[in-house]
Amino acid sequence: MHVQFLGAAQTVTGSMHLVEVAGTRLLLDCGLFQGRRQESIERNRTLPIDARSIDHVVLSHAHIDHSGALPTLLRHGFTGRIFTTPATADLADAMLRDAASIQRSDADYLNRRRVRMRTHEPEFAPLYEMEDAIAAIERLTPLEYHAPRDIAPGVRLTFFDAGHVLGSAIVALDLEEAGVRKRLVFSGDLGRPNAPILRDPETLDGADVLLVESTYGDRLHEPYTEMDDRLAAIITRTFSRGGKVLVPSFALERAQEVLHSLTRLQLAGKLGPIPIYVDSPLTVRLTQVFERHTECFDSETLALMKSGRSPFDPQNVRYVSDVEESKAIDASDEPCVIVSASGMCEAGRIVHHLRASLDDPRSTVVIVGFMAQHTLGRRLVERRDHVRIFGVEHERRIGVELLAGFSAHADQADLRGWVSTMRARGHSPRIALVHGEPAAQRVLCDLLVADGAISVTIPAPGDVLTI
Ligand SMILES: [Zn+2]
């Protein structure tokens, strides 16, 4: 029995690990690598394994860096099942279709430019087409939390709450080979305890090997409890100047958290029925999935639903579908809140809203998510005086506020707490840190050793750990 680290090893994207037991080959996650454009294209075109040799996939959650290479796997001949939770299956349905259509339109754009510039580059092909995404969606096999299932000889799978995004799971694999039994636990991405909407990350008994994410291994987040009041203060201040509040937001989870925060603020009487626009078709679709999967909610969110109120539906919210309506928001002088994608301001309608308000010192852009290097979002975080949008330089006069507490990831203290409890409930498990940048991983590794963990490793891509 062993596990090989194929992706999200000493980096945060492209999650993919291969588990081999008793002749069965399982993939834990099958995600896209995300980084500089050319490197991403090259790494995502080829898979590090023979897709036909994989029996099944176990998918921890719907984020594209965990699920986005599934259509590639199908394209290369995978014929097994993709086990995941019911909510993740629904989210992945929307997100994989969206990923396929983005790739198609990116390829069309690059090919038009190729023709216009008369370059001799070969025609640009998308990573995969809609039919590959649909083939992957058809393989999705939902499995409820806490319902063990034998998915192959010697392999029993159980999902537990990870509290990261809707449907996210900690994966427990009970493995048996030649009479030897071992329990491998993969944290997936872990959420924050006491965060709104979802139930908290769980811990479980009997782990022999632990694969643990380490995204924020070197950082502590602001407390959740302060986020609502800070958001309300930013909105009130901006509206008093007659400005707009722009919230670039990932379509999955972050957008729903912001909508939930606005709903709570209104219920608490801290915010009136201000105009709110949700301008992202994918966000609208994913929010509908949230409303169907109440089985994932914590008790506070369930109580709110029982009172007849959607947790994601503040008063006076408008879901924008067509582009003309989107443009009309920018043309109007009315103060409003605009929640729009993409999260890092690299694409999507948020870019147009930013361009329209960038030189308006009355307005504010509120940063609620991680902004990678080389993105427009990162340049806003750095409060640069000038930024480029669609190749044109603009003066930035819009205010920038950071609300880092909205993170969907456990911070350093949360990770240490989770590992300590898992160690106490397991068999002195061996720990492998995945899904983190090396600097964050080293800090977390040292702390876990100081906490008493006996074996902690930071596997490199391709490394193998015997279970
Ligand atoms: Zn994630």
Residues whose N, C-alpha, C, O or C-beta is under 5 A from the ligand:
A	BS01	ZN	H63 D189
